[in-house]
Amino acid sequence: MSGAEVEAVEPRWLEWIAENLARGASEAELAAALIEEGLPEGRARACVREVQASPALGAARRLWWRVQALEQIVRLRREHRA
């Protein structure tokens, strides 16, 4: 599948793929969910691979883990005050 075909997929799906890959979801899980939503199998797998190959995904993963760490600090501070 070409990049143009992947771009034809709604941006919200590409964002959803990126967010879930950043959180650690597997390519197979994401492709299965897209297929369940009606995307043809080949197209679904190609979309996930395309997002997975993006250099921006590494940055997204680092940011996601940083947010998780900061949220944990906030939770611990709240518990400590209580």
C-alpha positions in Angstrom: 0.0 0.0 0.0 1.3 3.4 -0.9 1.6 6.4 1.5 -1.2 8.0 -0.5 -3.6 5.2 0.3 -2.7 5.4 4.0 -3.3 9.1 3.9 -6.8 8.4 2.6 -7.6 6.8 6.0 -9.3 9.3 8.3 -6.8 11.2 10.3 -8.6 10.3 13.6 -7.7 6.6 12.9 -4.1 7.4 12.3 -4.0 9.4 15.5 -5.7 6.5 17.3 -3.1 4.1 15.9 -0.2 6.4 17.0 -1.6 6.9 20.5 -2.1 3.2 21.1 1.3 2.2 19.7 2.8 4.8 22.0 1.0 3.2 24.9 2.4 -0.2 24.0 -0.4 -1.9 22.1 0.7 -4.5 19.5 0.4 -4.0 15.8 -1.7 -7.1 15.6 -4.2 -5.8 18.2 -4.6 -2.5 16.4 -4.9 -4.0 12.9 -7.6 -6.4 14.3 -9.5 -3.4 15.7 -9.4 -1.5 12.4 -10.5 -4.6 10.5 -13.4 -5.0 13.0 -14.3 -1.4 12.2 -14.5 -2.2 8.5 -11.1 -1.4 7.1 -9.9 -4.1 4.7 -7.2 -6.3 6.3 -4.3 -5.2 4.0 -5.1 -1.6 4.4 -5.4 -1.9 8.2 -2.1 -3.6 8.5 -0.4 -1.1 6.2 -1.7 1.8 8.2 -0.4 0.4 11.4 3.0 -0.4 9.8 3.2 3.1 8.3 2.5 4.8 11.7 4.9 2.3 13.4 7.7 3.4 11.0 7.2 7.1 11.7 10.1 8.7 13.5 7.6 10.8 15.5 6.4 7.6 17.2 9.5 7.4 19.3 8.9 10.9 20.6 5.3 10.1 21.3 6.3 7.0 23.3 8.8 9.0 25.4 6.2 11.7 26.0 3.5 9.2 26.9 5.9 7.6 29.5 6.8 11.0 30.9 3.1 11.9 31.3 2.6 8.6 33.1 5.5 9.3 35.5 4.2 12.8 36.2 0.7 11.5 36.9 2.1 9.0 39.3 4.0 11.8 41.1 0.8 13.8 41.4 -1.1 10.8 42.7 1.6 10.1 45.3 1.6 13.7 46.5 -2.2 13.7 46.9 -2.0 10.5 48.9 0.8 11.8 51.0 -1.3 15.0 51.9 -4.4 12.9 52.8 
